Amino acid sequence: MTFVYPEILYGLIIIPILVIAFFVSERRRRETISFMVNQERSPMVMAPGFEMRFTRMAAMCLGVAFLLLASSRPQWGKKLETVTHRGIDILLALDVSESMRATDVPPSRIQKARQEINLFLQQLKGDRVGLIAFAGSAFTYCPLTVDYSAIRMFLSSLEPGVISDGGTDIKAATKEAIDVFKRNHTNSSKVLVIFSDGEHHETDPIPMVQNAVESGIKVFTVGVGHVGKSGARIPMEGQDDSFKHDRFGNLVITRLDEETLIRVAEAGNGKYYRVTESGKELVDIYNYLSKLEQAEFHSRIQDQREDHFQMLLILGLVFLSISYAIGERTLKKARRTQGGAS
């Protein structure tokens, strides 16, 4: 069992406080009555019975407890829900090569790319999205899904180094996207969006991009880096003020290669965008994608925990009603003589 609002359960501490206060009050009541009946001319002392007072206090405590439990919205078990989505298929390919550690775009290229993807996900409504990580090779990090929270979870763990193969192979990322779309037969439009600094060190990606177009895939590219600078150093992981050097001991400088990214986008019948502080380029991409042909995805069964606060709410109201019903008038009817006049 889980609670949607578990912080409300802290209010249950009032129950033992009420119980302690009740017994303290009863003790003082007995002391007062004992003092009164031991006087030389003790009056007729009329007081409600302990059993009725205890019943009223117990009913009030149970009522409060059940209402607090209901307010915390307990859930358990599962229910089956049929969910249907309509949209397009989008694969986001994120460059996780070492050059993405560069900080020419604050806080770093990789972190900026993740921020851009998160902004992009906020624009989507019902589209299936998948995540591809690539460096010297590529693999599907998250398959096509409409669960954007899952995409964000996988995205948060993507860092340079998750792929041991060095380099930046846009061709491999494109081929992986083609394979993913082939495994997910759909009539909707298919889109590949590549986030990279464009420093391609492998074979020419254009022929593979053309194969993607023949498969009905549009390819967009998003450049991550500062075009106005001569280049940026690559920080070493876990080493402050230490930067990457090549095997000859020369400092490695990385630059945003817009030319390659523009060529890829043009060959892929898409467009090239460069990341900015405003993130407007992601809005432009979505506005374009929203006009593409959509399809209804196969309904999926979604497991969800079921709410069970209703019975607790009813029990809470019942016990509070009982406590209210055992009011002073009822208690006076149950009063008894605690002493008599001497």
KEDREN-612392 format. One record per residue (C-alpha): residue number from 1; residue in three letters; x, y, z. Coordinates in steps of 0.25 Angstrom, whole numbers, plus 2048, in hexadecimal, padded with zeros to 3 digits. Last residue first. Layout:
<site k="NUM" r="ALA" x="X" y="Y" z="Z"/>
...
END
This chain:
<site k="342" r="SER" x="79F" y="835" z="8DD"/>
<site k="341" r="ALA" x="79A" y="839" z="8CF"/>
<site k="340" r="GLY" x="79D" y="82F" z="8C5"/>
<site k="339" r="GLY" x="7A8" y="82B" z="8BB"/>
<site k="338" r="GLN" x="7AC" y="827" z="8AD"/>
<site k="337" r="THR" x="79E" y="826" z="8A8"/>
<site k="336" r="ARG" x="79D" y="822" z="89A"/>
<site k="335" r="ARG" x="79C" y="829" z="88C"/>
<site k="334" r="ALA" x="797" y="821" z="880"/>
<site k="333" r="LYS" x="78D" y="82B" z="87C"/>
<site k="332" r="LYS" x="797" y="836" z="87E"/>
<site k="331" r="LEU" x="7A0" y="82F" z="874"/>
<site k="330" r="THR" x="795" y="82F" z="86A"/>
<site k="329" r="ARG" x="793" y="83E" z="86C"/>
<site k="328" r="GLU" x="7A2" y="841" z="86C"/>
<site k="327" r="GLY" x="7A4" y="83A" z="85E"/>
<site k="326" r="ILE" x="7A5" y="82C" z="85B"/>
<site k="325" r="ALA" x="79F" y="82F" z="84D"/>
<site k="324" r="TYR" x="7AB" y="837" z="84A"/>
<site k="323" r="SER" x="7B4" y="82C" z="84C"/>
<site k="322" r="ILE" x="7AB" y="822" z="844"/>
<site k="321" r="SER" x="7AB" y="82C" z="839"/>
<site k="320" r="LEU" x="7BB" y="82D" z="839"/>
<site k="319" r="PHE" x="7BB" y="81E" z="839"/>
<site k="318" r="VAL" x="7B2" y="81E" z="82C"/>
<site k="317" r="LEU" x="7B9" y="829" z="825"/>
<site k="316" r="GLY" x="7C7" y="822" z="827"/>
<site k="315" r="LEU" x="7C1" y="815" z="822"/>
<site k="314" r="ILE" x="7BB" y="81B" z="816"/>
<site k="313" r="LEU" x="7C9" y="822" z="813"/>
<site k="312" r="LEU" x="7D0" y="815" z="815"/>
<site k="311" r="MET" x="7C6" y="80E" z="80B"/>
<site k="310" r="GLN" x="7C9" y="818" z="800"/>
<site k="309" r="PHE" x="7D8" y="819" z="802"/>
<site k="308" r="HIS" x="7DB" y="80D" z="7FA"/>
<site k="307" r="ASP" x="7E2" y="812" z="7ED"/>
<site k="306" r="GLU" x="7E7" y="808" z="7E3"/>
<site k="305" r="ARG" x="7F5" y="806" z="7DF"/>
<site k="304" r="GLN" x="7F7" y="807" z="7D0"/>
<site k="303" r="ASP" x="7FB" y="7FD" z="7C6"/>
<site k="302" r="GLN" x="7FA" y="802" z="7B7"/>
<site k="301" r="ILE" x="7F5" y="7F9" z="7AC"/>
<site k="300" r="ARG" x="7F9" y="7FE" z="79F"/>
<site k="299" r="SER" x="7F1" y="803" z="793"/>
<site k="298" r="HIS" x="7F8" y="802" z="786"/>
<site k="297" r="PHE" x="7FC" y="80F" z="781"/>
<site k="296" r="GLU" x="7F3" y="818" z="779"/>
<site k="295" r="ALA" x="7FA" y="81F" z="76E"/>
<site k="294" r="GLN" x="7FF" y="82D" z="76B"/>
<site k="293" r="GLU" x="804" y="833" z="75E"/>
<site k="292" r="LEU" x="80D" y="83F" z="760"/>
<site k="291" r="LYS" x="808" y="84D" z="764"/>
<site k="290" r="SER" x="80C" y="84B" z="772"/>
<site k="289" r="LEU" x="81A" y="848" z="76E"/>
<site k="288" r="TYR" x="81C" y="857" z="769"/>
<site k="287" r="ASN" x="816" y="85D" z="775"/>
<site k="286" r="TYR" x="81F" y="853" z="77D"/>
<site k="285" r="ILE" x="82C" y="857" z="776"/>
<site k="284" r="ASP" x="829" y="866" z="778"/>
<site k="283" r="VAL" x="826" y="864" z="787"/>
<site k="282" r="LEU" x="833" y="85D" z="788"/>
<site k="281" r="GLU" x="83A" y="869" z="781"/>
<site k="280" r="LYS" x="834" y="872" z="78B"/>
<site k="279" r="GLY" x="83D" y="86C" z="796"/>
<site k="278" r="SER" x="83F" y="87A" z="79C"/>
<site k="277" r="GLU" x="84E" y="879" z="79F"/>
<site k="276" r="THR" x="851" y="874" z="791"/>
<site k="275" r="VAL" x="853" y="866" z="78A"/>
<site k="274" r="ARG" x="857" y="866" z="77B"/>
<site k="273" r="TYR" x="84C" y="861" z="772"/>
<site k="272" r="TYR" x="84E" y="859" z="765"/>
<site k="271" r="LYS" x="842" y="855" z="75C"/>
<site k="270" r="GLY" x="83C" y="848" z="757"/>
<site k="269" r="ASN" x="83B" y="842" z="749"/>
<site k="268" r="GLY" x="846" y="838" z="74E"/>
<site k="267" r="ALA" x="851" y="83D" z="744"/>
<site k="266" r="GLU" x="84F" y="84B" z="749"/>
<site k="265" r="ALA" x="84F" y="847" z="757"/>
<site k="264" r="VAL" x="85C" y="83F" z="756"/>
<site k="263" r="ARG" x="863" y="84A" z="74E"/>
<site k="262" r="ILE" x="85F" y="855" z="758"/>
<site k="261" r="LEU" x="865" y="84C" z="763"/>
<site k="260" r="THR" x="872" y="84A" z="75C"/>
<site k="259" r="GLU" x="873" y="859" z="759"/>
<site k="258" r="GLU" x="870" y="85D" z="767"/>
<site k="257" r="ASP" x="87C" y="856" z="76D"/>
<site k="256" r="LEU" x="87C" y="85C" z="77B"/>
<site k="255" r="ARG" x="88B" y="85C" z="77F"/>
<site k="254" r="THR" x="893" y="853" z="789"/>
<site k="253" r="ILE" x="8A2" y="856" z="78C"/>
<site k="252" r="VAL" x="8AB" y="84B" z="791"/>
<site k="251" r="LEU" x="8B7" y="84F" z="798"/>
<site k="250" r="ASN" x="8C4" y="848" z="792"/>
<site k="249" r="GLY" x="8CB" y="83D" z="79A"/>
<site k="248" r="PHE" x="8CD" y="835" z="78D"/>
<site k="247" r="ARG" x="8C3" y="82B" z="791"/>
<site k="246" r="ASP" x="8B8" y="836" z="792"/>
<site k="245" r="HIS" x="8B6" y="83F" z="79E"/>
<site k="244" r="LYS" x="8A9" y="840" z="7A6"/>
<site k="243" r="PHE" x="8A8" y="84B" z="7B1"/>
<site k="242" r="SER" x="8AB" y="84C" z="7C0"/>
<site k="241" r="ASP" x="8A6" y="857" z="7C8"/>
<site k="240" r="ASP" x="89F" y="84E" z="7D1"/>
<site k="239" r="GLN" x="8A0" y="83F" z="7CE"/>
<site k="238" r="GLY" x="893" y="837" z="7D0"/>
<site k="237" r="GLU" x="891" y="835" z="7C1"/>
<site k="236" r="MET" x="89B" y="83D" z="7B9"/>
<site k="235" r="PRO" x="897" y="84A" z="7B3"/>
<site k="234" r="ILE" x="896" y="84C" z="7A4"/>
<site k="233" r="ARG" x="89C" y="859" z="79F"/>
<site k="232" r="ALA" x="894" y="863" z="797"/>
<site k="231" r="GLY" x="895" y="868" z="789"/>
<site k="230" r="SER" x="897" y="875" z="781"/>
<site k="229" r="LYS" x="88A" y="87B" z="787"/>
<site k="228" r="GLY" x="87E" y="881" z="780"/>
<site k="227" r="VAL" x="878" y="873" z="77C"/>
<site k="226" r="HIS" x="876" y="870" z="78B"/>
<site k="225" r="GLY" x="871" y="861" z="78C"/>
<site k="224" r="VAL" x="865" y="858" z="78B"/>
<site k="223" r="GLY" x="860" y="857" z="77C"/>
<site k="222" r="VAL" x="852" y="851" z="77A"/>
<site k="221" r="THR" x="850" y="848" z="76E"/>
<site k="220" r="PHE" x="843" y="844" z="768"/>
<site k="219" r="VAL" x="841" y="837" z="760"/>
<site k="218" r="LYS" x="834" y="833" z="759"/>
<site k="217" r="ILE" x="832" y="824" z="758"/>
<site k="216" r="GLY" x="82A" y="81E" z="74D"/>
<site k="215" r="SER" x="833" y="812" z="74B"/>
<site k="214" r="GLU" x="839" y="819" z="73E"/>
<site k="213" r="VAL" x="83C" y="824" z="747"/>
<site k="212" r="ALA" x="843" y="81B" z="751"/>
<site k="211" r="ASN" x="84B" y="815" z="745"/>
<site k="210" r="GLN" x="84F" y="824" z="742"/>
<site k="209" r="VAL" x="854" y="826" z="750"/>
<site k="208" r="MET" x="85C" y="819" z="74E"/>
<site k="207" r="PRO" x="863" y="81F" z="742"/>
<site k="206" r="ILE" x="865" y="82C" z="749"/>
<site k="205" r="PRO" x="86D" y="827" z="755"/>
<site k="204" r="ASP" x="87B" y="827" z="74F"/>
<site k="203" r="THR" x="884" y="81E" z="757"/>
<site k="202" r="GLU" x="888" y="821" z="765"/>
<site k="201" r="HIS" x="88D" y="82D" z="76C"/>
<site k="200" r="HIS" x="881" y="836" z="76C"/>
<site k="199" r="GLU" x="882" y="842" z="775"/>
<site k="198" r="GLY" x="874" y="847" z="773"/>
<site k="197" r="ASP" x="872" y="84C" z="781"/>
<site k="196" r="SER" x="866" y="843" z="783"/>
<site k="195" r="PHE" x="857" y="842" z="785"/>
<site k="194" r="ILE" x="851" y="839" z="779"/>
<site k="193" r="VAL" x="842" y="83A" z="777"/>
<site k="192" r="LEU" x="83C" y="82E" z="770"/>
<site k="191" r="VAL" x="82E" y="82E" z="76B"/>
<site k="190" r="LYS" x="824" y="824" z="766"/>
<site k="189" r="SER" x="816" y="828" z="761"/>
<site k="188" r="SER" x="80B" y="81F" z="766"/>
<site k="187" r="ASN" x="807" y="812" z="75F"/>
<site k="186" r="THR" x="80E" y="809" z="769"/>
<site k="185" r="HIS" x="817" y="7FD" z="769"/>
<site k="184" r="ASN" x="820" y="7FD" z="775"/>
<site k="183" r="ARG" x="82C" y="7F4" z="772"/>
<site k="182" r="LYS" x="82E" y="7FC" z="765"/>
<site k="181" r="PHE" x="82F" y="809" z="76D"/>
<site k="180" r="VAL" x="839" y="804" z="776"/>
<site k="179" r="ASP" x="842" y="7FE" z="76B"/>
<site k="178" r="ILE" x="842" y="80C" z="764"/>
<site k="177" r="ALA" x="845" y="813" z="771"/>
<site k="176" r="GLU" x="851" y="80A" z="773"/>
<site k="175" r="LYS" x="856" y="80D" z="765"/>
<site k="174" r="THR" x="855" y="81C" z="767"/>
<site k="173" r="ALA" x="85D" y="81B" z="775"/>
<site k="172" r="ALA" x="867" y="812" z="76E"/>
<site k="171" r="LYS" x="869" y="81D" z="762"/>
<site k="170" r="ILE" x="86A" y="828" z="76D"/>
<site k="169" r="ASP" x="876" y="821" z="772"/>
<site k="168" r="THR" x="87D" y="82A" z="77C"/>
<site k="167" r="GLY" x="88A" y="825" z="782"/>
<site k="166" r="GLY" x="88E" y="81B" z="78D"/>
<site k="165" r="ASP" x="887" y="80D" z="78F"/>
<site k="164" r="SER" x="885" y="80B" z="79E"/>
<site k="163" r="ILE" x="877" y="811" z="79E"/>
<site k="162" r="VAL" x="872" y="816" z="7AB"/>
<site k="161" r="GLY" x="87F" y="81E" z="7AB"/>
<site k="160" r="PRO" x="878" y="82C" z="7A8"/>
<site k="159" r="GLU" x="86C" y="82C" z="7B1"/>
<site k="158" r="LEU" x="85E" y="827" z="7B0"/>
<site k="157" r="SER" x="857" y="824" z="7BD"/>
<site k="156" r="SER" x="84E" y="830" z="7BD"/>
<site k="155" r="LEU" x="849" y="82B" z="7AF"/>
<site k="154" r="PHE" x="844" y="81E" z="7B4"/>
<site k="153" r="MET" x="83B" y="824" z="7BF"/>
<site k="152" r="ARG" x="836" y="82F" z="7B6"/>
<site k="151" r="ILE" x="832" y="824" z="7AB"/>
<site k="150" r="ALA" x="82B" y="81D" z="7B6"/>
<site k="149" r="SER" x="824" y="829" z="7BA"/>
<site k="148" r="TYR" x="820" y="82B" z="7AC"/>
<site k="147" r="ASP" x="818" y="81E" z="7AC"/>
<site k="146" r="VAL" x="812" y="81F" z="79D"/>
<site k="145" r="THR" x="81D" y="814" z="799"/>
<site k="144" r="LEU" x="827" y="811" z="78F"/>
<site k="143" r="PRO" x="832" y="809" z="794"/>
<site k="142" r="CYS" x="83C" y="80F" z="79E"/>
<site k="141" r="TYR" x="84B" y="80E" z="79D"/>
<site k="140" r="THR" x="84C" y="809" z="78F"/>
<site k="139" r="PHE" x="85A" y="807" z="78B"/>
<site k="138" r="ALA" x="865" y="80F" z="784"/>
<site k="137" r="SER" x="873" y="80D" z="780"/>
<site k="136" r="GLY" x="87F" y="817" z="781"/>
<site k="135" r="ALA" x="876" y="820" z="789"/>
<site k="134" r="PHE" x="867" y="81D" z="789"/>
<site k="133" r="ALA" x="85C" y="81D" z="793"/>
<site k="132" r="ILE" x="84E" y="81B" z="78D"/>
<site k="131" r="LEU" x="841" y="81F" z="794"/>
<site k="130" r="GLY" x="833" y="81C" z="790"/>
<site k="129" r="VAL" x="826" y="824" z="78F"/>
<site k="128" r="ARG" x="818" y="821" z="78B"/>
<site k="127" r="ASP" x="80F" y="82D" z="789"/>
<site k="126" r="GLY" x="803" y="82F" z="793"/>
<site k="125" r="LYS" x="806" y="83E" z="795"/>
<site k="124" r="LEU" x="814" y="843" z="794"/>
<site k="123" r="GLN" x="818" y="851" z="797"/>
<site k="122" r="GLN" x="81D" y="84E" z="7A5"/>
<site k="121" r="LEU" x="826" y="843" z="79F"/>
<site k="120" r="PHE" x="82D" y="84D" z="797"/>
<site k="119" r="LEU" x="831" y="855" z="7A4"/>
<site k="118" r="ASN" x="836" y="848" z="7A9"/>
<site k="117" r="ILE" x="83E" y="846" z="79D"/>
<site k="116" r="GLU" x="844" y="854" z="79E"/>
<site k="115" r="GLN" x="848" y="852" z="7AC"/>
<site k="114" r="ARG" x="84F" y="845" z="7A8"/>
<site k="113" r="ALA" x="857" y="84C" z="79D"/>
<site k="112" r="LYS" x="85B" y="857" z="7A7"/>
<site k="111" r="GLN" x="860" y="84D" z="7B1"/>
<site k="110" r="ILE" x="868" y="846" z="7A6"/>
<site k="109" r="ARG" x="86E" y="853" z="7A0"/>
<site k="108" r="SER" x="872" y="858" z="7AE"/>
<site k="107" r="PRO" x="86C" y="862" z="7B8"/>
<site k="106" r="PRO" x="86D" y="86A" z="7B0"/>
<site k="105" r="VAL" x="870" y="869" z="7A1"/>
<site k="104" r="ASP" x="87F" y="86A" z="79F"/>
<site k="103" r="THR" x="87F" y="860" z="7AA"/>
<site k="102" r="ALA" x="885" y="854" z="7A3"/>
<site k="101" r="ARG" x="880" y="846" z="7A9"/>
<site k="100" r="MET" x="879" y="843" z="79B"/>
<site k="99" r="SER" x="887" y="841" z="795"/>
<site k="98" r="GLU" x="888" y="834" z="79D"/>
<site k="97" r="SER" x="87D" y="82E" z="794"/>
<site k="96" r="VAL" x="86F" y="82D" z="799"/>
<site k="95" r="ASP" x="868" y="832" z="78D"/>
<site k="94" r="LEU" x="859" y="831" z="78F"/>
<site k="93" r="ALA" x="84F" y="82B" z="785"/>
<site k="92" r="LEU" x="841" y="82E" z="787"/>
<site k="91" r="LEU" x="837" y="825" z="780"/>
<site k="90" r="ILE" x="829" y="82A" z="77D"/>
<site k="89" r="ASP" x="81D" y="822" z="779"/>
<site k="88" r="ILE" x="811" y="82A" z="775"/>
<site k="87" r="GLY" x="803" y="82D" z="77D"/>
<site k="86" r="ARG" x="7F7" y="826" z="782"/>
<site k="85" r="HIS" x="7F6" y="81E" z="78F"/>
<site k="84" r="THR" x="7EC" y="814" z="794"/>
<site k="83" r="VAL" x="7EC" y="810" z="7A3"/>
<site k="82" r="THR" x="7E4" y="804" z="7A8"/>
<site k="81" r="GLU" x="7E5" y="803" z="7B7"/>
<site k="80" r="LEU" x="7E7" y="7F7" z="7C0"/>
<site k="79" r="LYS" x="7E6" y="7F9" z="7CF"/>
<site k="78" r="LYS" x="7F0" y="7F6" z="7D9"/>
<site k="77" r="GLY" x="7F0" y="7F3" z="7E8"/>
<site k="76" r="TRP" x="7F3" y="7FE" z="7F2"/>
<site k="75" r="GLN" x="7F1" y="80D" z="7F4"/>
<site k="74" r="PRO" x="7F0" y="815" z="801"/>
<site k="73" r="ARG" x="7EB" y="824" z="7FF"/>
<site k="72" r="SER" x="7F2" y="82B" z="80A"/>
<site k="71" r="SER" x="7E4" y="832" z="80D"/>
<site k="70" r="ALA" x="7DE" y="824" z="80F"/>
<site k="69" r="LEU" x="7E8" y="821" z="81A"/>
<site k="68" r="LEU" x="7E6" y="82E" z="821"/>
<site k="67" r="LEU" x="7D7" y="82C" z="820"/>
<site k="66" r="PHE" x="7D9" y="81E" z="826"/>
<site k="65" r="ALA" x="7E1" y="823" z="832"/>
<site k="64" r="VAL" x="7D8" y="82E" z="835"/>
<site k="63" r="GLY" x="7CC" y="825" z="835"/>
<site k="62" r="LEU" x="7D3" y="81B" z="83E"/>
<site k="61" r="CYS" x="7D8" y="825" z="848"/>
<site k="60" r="MET" x="7C9" y="82B" z="849"/>
<site k="59" r="ALA" x="7C3" y="81D" z="84B"/>
<site k="58" r="ALA" x="7CE" y="81A" z="855"/>
<site k="57" r="MET" x="7CB" y="827" z="85D"/>
<site k="56" r="ARG" x="7BC" y="825" z="85C"/>
<site k="55" r="THR" x="7BD" y="816" z="861"/>
<site k="54" r="PHE" x="7C6" y="81B" z="86C"/>
<site k="53" r="ARG" x="7BC" y="825" z="871"/>
<site k="52" r="MET" x="7B1" y="81B" z="870"/>
<site k="51" r="GLU" x="7B9" y="811" z="878"/>
<site k="50" r="PHE" x="7BD" y="81B" z="883"/>
<site k="49" r="GLY" x="7AF" y="81E" z="887"/>
<site k="48" r="PRO" x="7A9" y="82C" z="886"/>
<site k="47" r="ALA" x="7AA" y="834" z="893"/>
<site k="46" r="MET" x="7A0" y="838" z="89E"/>
<site k="45" r="VAL" x="7A6" y="83C" z="8AC"/>
<site k="44" r="MET" x="79B" y="83D" z="8B7"/>
<site k="43" r="PRO" x="7A2" y="847" z="8C1"/>
<site k="42" r="SER" x="7AC" y="843" z="8CB"/>
<site k="41" r="ARG" x="7A9" y="849" z="8D9"/>
<site k="40" r="GLU" x="7B6" y="844" z="8E1"/>
<site k="39" r="GLN" x="7BE" y="844" z="8D4"/>
<site k="38" r="ASN" x="7C3" y="836" z="8CF"/>
<site k="37" r="VAL" x="7B9" y="836" z="8C3"/>
<site k="36" r="MET" x="7BF" y="843" z="8BD"/>
<site k="35" r="PHE" x="7CE" y="83F" z="8BE"/>
<site k="34" r="SER" x="7CB" y="831" z="8B8"/>
<site k="33" r="ILE" x="7C4" y="838" z="8AD"/>
<site k="32" r="THR" x="7CF" y="842" z="8AA"/>
<site k="31" r="GLU" x="7DA" y="836" z="8AA"/>
<site k="30" r="ARG" x="7D1" y="82E" z="8A1"/>
<site k="29" r="ARG" x="7D0" y="839" z="897"/>
<site k="28" r="ARG" x="7DE" y="83C" z="898"/>
<site k="27" r="ARG" x="7E1" y="82E" z="894"/>
<site k="26" r="GLU" x="7D7" y="82E" z="889"/>
<site k="25" r="SER" x="7DD" y="83B" z="883"/>
<site k="24" r="VAL" x="7EB" y="834" z="883"/>
<site k="23" r="PHE" x="7E5" y="828" z="87C"/>
<site k="22" r="PHE" x="7DE" y="830" z="871"/>
<site k="21" r="ALA" x="7EB" y="839" z="86F"/>
<site k="20" r="ILE" x="7F3" y="82C" z="86D"/>
<site k="19" r="VAL" x="7E9" y="827" z="863"/>
<site k="18" r="LEU" x="7E8" y="834" z="85B"/>
<site k="17" r="ILE" x="7F7" y="835" z="85A"/>
<site k="16" r="PRO" x="7F8" y="826" z="856"/>
<site k="15" r="ILE" x="7EE" y="82A" z="84A"/>
<site k="14" r="ILE" x="7F5" y="838" z="847"/>
<site k="13" r="ILE" x="801" y="830" z="841"/>
<site k="12" r="LEU" x="7F8" y="82C" z="836"/>
<site k="11" r="GLY" x="7FB" y="839" z="82F"/>
<site k="10" r="TYR" x="808" y="834" z="82A"/>
<site k="9" r="LEU" x="800" y="82C" z="821"/>
<site k="8" r="ILE" x="7FD" y="838" z="819"/>
<site k="7" r="GLU" x="80C" y="837" z="814"/>
<site k="6" r="PRO" x="808" y="82A" z="80C"/>
<site k="5" r="TYR" x="800" y="832" z="801"/>
<site k="4" r="VAL" x="7FF" y="827" z="7F6"/>
<site k="3" r="PHE" x="800" y="81C" z="800"/>
<site k="2" r="THR" x="805" y="80E" z="7FD"/>
<site k="1" r="MET" x="800" y="800" z="800"/>
END
